[in-house]
Amino acid sequence: MTFNEQLSALEAEMTACEQTSGMSVLRHGELVRLHYRQLIAFLRNGKALPEVWRLPEWVSDPRLLQRLLPDSVVETYALYHDCGKPSVRTVDADGRQHFPGHAAASERIWLEIGGDAQIGRLMGMDMDIHTIKDIDVPEFASRPEAATLLLVGLSEIHANASMFGGVDSVSFKMKWKQIDKRGRAILKLW
């Protein structure tokens, strides 16, 4: 099978797997990509954000845009970042689904179908901005992908805000606080 044929099959798997009730894994990726595009249009051109966004102070630091990977790479990564979720999905005794190791599975599957290695690497690091500890920040900040992962992570929590109950929900605020803290620490190291 060609890459495009394998990608179509992967999209079908992502469409058949629910990220959350009523939203497929592929739709989630589409929303993350859309929010990333909105954020980048705001940062580059001052285009108004069409939805409710809660932007951290550090987001307008020009070093972020200077360090971003190419748009085509970032947008493909954002769209397919969870492509491994269907392969690792489990359901617990209470009926809740989990996706253990989905970032590593996404990287592996992306590379197996012949996807770009840089995009696969981003997929493998996708959860890092949400989970790293203070001690891990210097290593993370030294990565060439750090700015991309930070801005896609910010886009992702906004794309997921409706699942959390909006930007005023406790869940969103917790995720936002984590990414704000990491962004401040990364930019301080730069």
C-alpha positions as CSV (number, residue, x, y, z in Angstrom):
1,M,0.0,0.0,0.0
2,T,1.1,3.5,-0.7
3,F,1.5,6.1,2.1
4,N,-1.7,7.8,1.0
5,E,-3.6,4.5,1.2
6,Q,-2.2,3.7,4.6
7,L,-3.0,7.3,5.8
8,S,-6.6,6.8,4.6
9,A,-6.8,3.6,6.6
10,L,-5.4,5.3,9.6
11,E,-7.9,8.2,9.3
12,A,-10.7,5.6,9.2
13,E,-9.4,4.1,12.5
14,M,-9.2,7.5,14.0
15,T,-12.7,8.3,12.9
16,A,-14.1,5.1,14.4
17,C,-12.4,5.6,17.8
18,E,-14.0,8.1,20.1
19,Q,-11.8,10.6,21.9
20,T,-14.7,11.4,24.1
21,S,-18.4,10.8,23.7
22,G,-19.5,12.2,20.3
23,M,-16.0,13.2,19.2
24,S,-13.7,11.0,17.2
25,V,-9.9,11.0,17.6
26,L,-9.6,12.5,14.1
27,R,-12.1,15.3,14.9
28,H,-10.1,16.1,18.0
29,G,-7.0,16.4,15.8
30,E,-8.9,18.7,13.4
31,L,-9.9,20.9,16.3
32,V,-6.3,21.1,17.6
33,R,-5.1,22.0,14.1
34,L,-7.8,24.7,13.8
35,H,-7.0,26.2,17.2
36,Y,-3.3,26.2,16.3
37,R,-4.0,28.0,13.0
38,Q,-6.1,30.6,14.9
39,L,-3.3,31.1,17.5
40,I,-0.6,31.5,14.8
41,A,-2.7,34.0,12.8
42,F,-3.2,36.0,15.9
43,L,0.5,35.9,16.8
44,R,1.8,36.6,13.3
45,N,-0.8,39.0,11.9
46,G,-2.8,40.2,14.9
47,K,-5.9,38.5,13.5
48,A,-8.6,38.4,16.2
49,L,-9.2,35.1,17.8
50,P,-12.7,33.9,16.9
51,E,-13.3,32.0,20.1
52,V,-12.8,32.4,23.8
53,W,-9.1,32.1,24.4
54,R,-7.2,32.6,27.6
55,L,-3.7,33.6,26.6
56,P,-0.7,33.6,28.9
57,E,1.5,36.6,29.0
58,W,4.5,34.8,27.5
59,V,2.6,33.8,24.3
60,S,3.5,37.0,22.4
61,D,7.3,36.6,23.0
62,P,8.8,36.7,19.5
63,R,11.2,33.9,20.3
64,L,8.4,31.5,20.1
65,L,7.6,32.2,16.4
66,Q,11.3,32.3,15.6
67,R,11.7,28.8,16.9
68,L,8.6,27.2,15.4
69,L,9.0,24.3,13.0
70,P,7.5,24.8,9.5
71,D,3.7,25.2,9.3
72,S,3.2,22.1,7.1
73,V,5.0,20.0,9.7
74,V,3.2,21.4,12.7
75,E,-0.3,21.3,11.1
76,T,0.2,17.6,10.1
77,Y,1.5,16.8,13.6
78,A,-1.5,18.6,15.2
79,L,-4.0,16.7,13.0
80,Y,-2.6,13.2,13.5
81,H,-0.9,13.6,16.9
82,D,-3.2,11.0,18.5
83,C,-3.2,8.5,15.6
84,G,-2.0,5.7,18.0
85,K,-5.0,6.0,20.3
86,P,-7.1,3.4,18.6
87,S,-4.3,0.8,19.0
88,V,-3.9,1.3,22.8
89,R,-7.5,2.0,23.8
90,T,-8.7,0.2,27.0
91,V,-11.9,0.4,29.0
92,D,-11.9,0.1,32.7
93,A,-14.4,-1.6,35.0
94,D,-16.3,1.7,35.3
95,G,-16.6,2.0,31.5
96,R,-14.1,4.8,31.2
97,Q,-11.7,4.6,28.3
98,H,-7.9,5.2,28.6
99,F,-5.1,5.4,26.1
100,P,-2.0,4.2,27.9
101,G,1.2,5.0,26.0
102,H,-0.6,6.7,23.1
103,A,2.1,9.2,22.3
104,A,4.7,6.4,21.8
105,A,2.1,4.4,19.8
106,S,1.3,7.4,17.6
107,E,5.0,7.9,16.8
108,R,5.5,4.2,16.0
109,I,2.4,3.9,13.8
110,W,3.1,7.1,12.0
111,L,6.6,5.9,11.1
112,E,5.4,2.4,10.2
113,I,3.1,3.9,7.5
114,G,6.0,5.9,6.1
115,G,5.2,9.2,7.7
116,D,7.8,12.0,8.1
117,A,10.3,11.3,10.9
118,Q,10.1,14.9,12.3
119,I,6.3,14.6,12.6
120,G,6.7,11.2,14.3
121,R,9.2,12.6,16.8
122,L,6.7,15.4,17.7
123,M,4.0,12.8,18.2
124,G,6.2,10.9,20.5
125,M,6.8,14.0,22.6
126,D,3.2,15.2,22.4
127,M,2.3,14.7,26.1
128,D,5.6,16.1,27.5
129,I,4.5,19.7,27.8
130,H,1.5,18.6,29.8
131,T,3.4,16.2,32.1
132,I,7.0,17.3,32.6
133,K,8.1,18.3,36.1
134,D,10.2,21.3,37.1
135,I,13.4,19.3,36.9
136,D,12.7,18.4,33.3
137,V,12.2,21.9,32.0
138,P,15.8,22.7,31.1
139,E,16.1,19.5,28.9
140,F,12.7,20.2,27.3
141,A,13.6,23.9,26.6
142,S,16.8,22.8,24.8
143,R,14.8,20.7,22.3
144,P,14.4,22.3,18.8
145,E,10.7,21.2,19.0
146,A,10.0,23.1,22.4
147,A,8.3,26.1,20.9
148,T,6.1,24.0,18.6
149,L,5.1,21.6,21.4
150,L,4.3,24.5,23.7
151,L,2.1,26.3,21.3
152,V,0.4,23.1,20.1
153,G,-0.2,22.2,23.7
154,L,-1.8,25.6,24.4
155,S,-3.9,25.1,21.3
156,E,-4.9,21.6,22.5
157,I,-6.2,22.7,25.9
158,H,-8.3,25.3,24.1
159,A,-9.6,22.8,21.6
160,N,-10.5,20.5,24.5
161,A,-12.1,23.3,26.6
162,S,-15.6,22.2,25.7
163,M,-14.9,18.7,27.0
164,F,-13.7,20.3,30.3
165,G,-16.7,22.5,30.7
166,G,-15.3,25.6,29.0
167,V,-12.4,27.9,29.8
168,D,-13.9,28.8,33.2
169,S,-14.0,25.2,34.4
170,V,-11.7,23.9,37.1
171,S,-10.3,21.2,34.8
172,F,-9.4,23.8,32.1
173,K,-7.9,26.1,34.6
174,M,-5.6,23.3,36.0
175,K,-4.4,22.4,32.6
176,W,-3.9,26.1,31.7
177,K,-2.0,26.8,34.9
178,Q,0.4,23.9,34.1
179,I,1.1,25.1,30.6
180,D,1.5,28.7,31.7
181,K,4.0,27.7,34.3
182,R,6.0,25.7,31.8
183,G,5.9,28.4,29.2
184,R,7.3,31.0,31.7
185,A,10.0,28.6,32.8
186,I,11.0,27.8,29.2
187,L,11.2,31.4,28.1
188,K,13.2,32.3,31.1
189,L,15.8,29.7,30.1
190,W,15.9,31.0,26.5
